[in-house]
Amino acid sequence: MHNNQHIKAFTLVELITTTLIASLLLFVGMPAFNRFTERLTAGQRIFELQQAVSYTRASAINNLQRTTMCPLDSSKRCGQDWNTELSIFLDPNENNQLDSGEHLLQQLEPTRAGNDFRSYTGSSISFDPRGFSGFHNGSLGYCFPGSKPIGAAFIISRMGRIRRGLDTDADGIEETASGQNVPCR
Protein backbone atom coordinates (compact mmCIF):
# COMPACT_ATOMS: atom_id res chain seq x y z
CA MET A 1 0.00 0.00 0.00
CA HIS A 2 1.39 3.33 -1.04
CA ASN A 3 1.00 6.46 1.04
CA ASN A 4 0.90 9.26 -1.52
CA GLN A 5 0.79 12.17 0.88
CA HIS A 6 2.75 15.15 -0.34
CA ILE A 7 4.42 17.35 2.22
CA LYS A 8 4.24 21.03 1.32
CA ALA A 9 6.90 23.32 2.73
CA PHE A 10 9.09 26.26 1.85
CA THR A 11 12.27 25.63 -0.01
CA LEU A 12 15.46 27.11 1.36
CA VAL A 13 15.50 29.76 -1.39
CA GLU A 14 11.90 30.78 -0.64
CA LEU A 15 12.63 31.00 3.08
CA ILE A 16 15.74 33.15 2.56
CA THR A 17 13.88 35.43 0.11
CA THR A 18 10.95 35.89 2.50
CA THR A 19 13.28 36.62 5.42
CA LEU A 20 15.25 39.11 3.31
CA ILE A 21 12.09 40.98 2.23
CA ALA A 22 10.72 41.06 5.80
CA SER A 23 14.05 42.37 7.12
CA LEU A 24 14.21 45.04 4.44
CA LEU A 25 10.66 46.21 5.19
CA LEU A 26 11.43 46.31 8.90
CA PHE A 27 14.68 48.22 8.30
CA VAL A 28 12.93 50.81 6.11
CA GLY A 29 9.77 51.06 8.20
CA MET A 30 11.24 51.29 11.70
CA PRO A 31 12.52 54.90 11.48
CA ALA A 32 9.16 56.06 10.15
CA PHE A 33 7.35 54.22 12.95
CA ASN A 34 9.71 55.68 15.56
CA ARG A 35 9.16 59.20 14.19
CA PHE A 36 5.38 58.60 14.29
CA THR A 37 5.51 57.55 17.97
CA GLU A 38 7.75 60.53 18.80
CA ARG A 39 5.22 62.92 17.23
CA LEU A 40 2.39 61.26 19.19
CA THR A 41 4.29 61.49 22.47
CA ALA A 42 5.30 65.12 21.89
CA GLY A 43 1.75 66.04 20.86
CA GLN A 44 0.35 64.53 24.06
CA ARG A 45 2.86 66.36 26.26
CA ILE A 46 2.25 69.65 24.44
CA PHE A 47 -1.50 69.22 24.94
CA GLU A 48 -1.03 68.51 28.67
CA LEU A 49 1.12 71.62 29.09
CA GLN A 50 -1.36 73.80 27.21
CA GLN A 51 -4.21 72.43 29.34
CA ALA A 52 -2.26 73.17 32.54
CA VAL A 53 -1.68 76.82 31.60
CA SER A 54 -5.32 77.25 30.56
CA TYR A 55 -6.47 75.55 33.76
CA THR A 56 -4.33 77.93 35.84
CA ARG A 57 -5.97 80.97 34.23
CA ALA A 58 -9.49 79.50 34.44
CA SER A 59 -8.98 78.65 38.14
CA ALA A 60 -7.94 82.23 38.91
CA ILE A 61 -11.11 83.54 37.26
CA ASN A 62 -13.43 80.90 38.75
CA ASN A 63 -12.02 81.11 42.29
CA LEU A 64 -11.58 84.91 42.19
CA GLN A 65 -8.05 84.44 43.56
CA ARG A 66 -4.58 84.67 42.14
CA THR A 67 -3.55 81.24 40.89
CA THR A 68 0.04 80.24 40.23
CA MET A 69 1.74 77.49 38.26
CA CYS A 70 5.41 76.82 38.94
CA PRO A 71 8.01 74.22 39.89
CA LEU A 72 8.17 74.14 43.68
CA ASP A 73 11.50 73.69 45.42
CA SER A 74 11.98 71.87 48.73
CA SER A 75 10.78 74.91 50.71
CA LYS A 76 7.59 75.06 48.58
CA ARG A 77 8.70 78.27 46.84
CA CYS A 78 8.59 78.70 43.09
CA GLY A 79 11.92 77.59 41.66
CA GLN A 80 13.61 77.78 38.27
CA ASP A 81 13.71 74.14 37.10
CA TRP A 82 10.65 73.77 34.87
CA ASN A 83 11.55 70.14 34.19
CA THR A 84 10.54 69.10 37.71
CA GLU A 85 6.94 68.55 38.79
CA LEU A 86 4.80 71.65 38.15
CA SER A 87 2.25 72.66 40.76
CA ILE A 88 -0.88 74.76 40.30
CA PHE A 89 -2.17 76.38 43.48
CA LEU A 90 -4.26 79.26 44.78
CA ASP A 91 -1.89 82.03 45.87
CA PRO A 92 -4.05 84.84 47.34
CA ASN A 93 -1.09 86.52 49.09
CA GLU A 94 0.83 86.56 45.78
CA ASN A 95 4.10 85.37 47.31
CA ASN A 96 4.81 82.59 44.76
CA GLN A 97 4.93 80.05 47.55
CA LEU A 98 2.56 77.25 48.56
CA ASP A 99 1.76 78.27 52.14
CA SER A 100 -0.22 76.20 54.60
CA GLY A 101 -3.91 76.79 54.01
CA GLU A 102 -3.44 77.46 50.29
CA HIS A 103 -5.05 74.90 48.00
CA LEU A 104 -2.94 72.78 45.68
CA LEU A 105 -5.19 72.31 42.65
CA GLN A 106 -3.19 70.14 40.28
CA GLN A 107 0.29 68.82 39.54
CA LEU A 108 1.92 68.10 36.21
CA GLU A 109 4.49 65.31 36.19
CA PRO A 110 8.16 66.09 35.59
CA THR A 111 9.74 65.70 32.18
CA ARG A 112 11.52 62.48 31.38
CA ALA A 113 15.27 63.11 31.47
CA GLY A 114 16.67 63.12 27.96
CA ASN A 115 13.24 62.76 26.36
CA ASP A 116 11.76 66.23 26.71
CA PHE A 117 12.55 69.68 28.04
CA ARG A 118 10.49 72.61 29.39
CA SER A 119 11.64 76.18 29.80
CA TYR A 120 10.15 79.47 30.97
CA THR A 121 11.43 83.00 31.18
CA GLY A 122 10.45 83.42 34.86
CA SER A 123 9.91 81.48 38.06
CA SER A 124 6.09 81.35 37.90
CA ILE A 125 3.07 81.74 35.68
CA SER A 126 0.40 83.52 37.65
CA PHE A 127 -3.01 84.98 36.87
CA ASP A 128 -5.10 87.42 38.91
CA PRO A 129 -8.90 87.05 39.44
CA ARG A 130 -9.54 88.86 36.12
CA GLY A 131 -7.31 86.40 34.25
CA PHE A 132 -4.50 88.93 33.71
CA SER A 133 -0.91 87.77 34.08
CA GLY A 134 0.57 91.24 34.61
CA PHE A 135 4.32 90.89 35.09
CA HIS A 136 4.11 87.08 35.03
CA ASN A 137 4.04 87.11 31.22
CA GLY A 138 6.56 85.32 29.05
CA SER A 139 7.12 82.28 26.85
CA LEU A 140 6.68 78.76 28.14
CA GLY A 141 8.53 76.33 25.89
CA TYR A 142 8.46 72.60 25.36
CA CYS A 143 10.89 70.55 23.29
CA PHE A 144 10.99 66.86 22.43
CA PRO A 145 14.50 66.30 21.03
CA GLY A 146 13.83 62.91 19.34
CA SER A 147 15.23 62.07 15.91
CA LYS A 148 14.01 65.47 14.69
CA PRO A 149 13.21 68.01 17.44
CA ILE A 150 9.57 68.99 17.99
CA GLY A 151 8.97 72.19 19.94
CA ALA A 152 6.03 74.28 21.08
CA ALA A 153 5.85 77.73 22.63
CA PHE A 154 3.02 79.19 24.69
CA ILE A 155 3.25 82.96 24.73
CA ILE A 156 1.47 84.58 27.67
CA SER A 157 0.65 88.28 27.37
CA ARG A 158 0.17 90.69 30.27
CA MET A 159 -3.56 90.57 29.58
CA GLY A 160 -3.45 86.81 30.19
CA ARG A 161 -3.92 85.79 26.59
CA ILE A 162 -2.26 82.45 25.85
CA ARG A 163 -1.27 81.81 22.26
CA ARG A 164 0.91 79.31 20.48
CA GLY A 165 4.19 80.43 18.99
CA LEU A 166 4.78 80.30 15.26
CA ASP A 167 7.21 78.11 13.37
CA THR A 168 8.26 80.71 10.82
CA ASP A 169 11.33 78.81 9.62
CA ALA A 170 9.44 75.47 9.26
CA ASP A 171 12.01 73.51 11.29
CA GLY A 172 9.39 71.87 13.54
CA ILE A 173 10.23 74.09 16.53
CA GLU A 174 8.00 77.04 17.38
CA GLU A 175 9.56 80.37 18.26
CA THR A 176 9.08 82.25 21.54
CA ALA A 177 7.83 85.84 21.74
CA SER A 178 11.40 87.05 21.14
CA GLY A 179 11.55 85.13 17.83
CA GLN A 180 14.03 82.51 19.08
CA ASN A 181 13.44 78.75 18.76
CA VAL A 182 12.23 77.05 21.93
CA PRO A 183 15.38 75.77 23.64
CA CYS A 184 15.97 72.02 23.42
CA ARG A 185 18.65 72.06 26.19
Protein Blocks (a to p, Z undefined) as FASTA:
>chain_A
ZZfbdcddddfklmmmmmmmmmmmmmmmmmmmmmmmmmmmmmmmmmmmmmmmmmmmmmmm
mnopacddddddfkopacfblkbccdddddfkonopacehiacfbdcddddehkaccddf
bfbdcddfkopakjmgccdddddfblbdcdddddddfkopacddddfkonopacdfkopa
cdeZZ
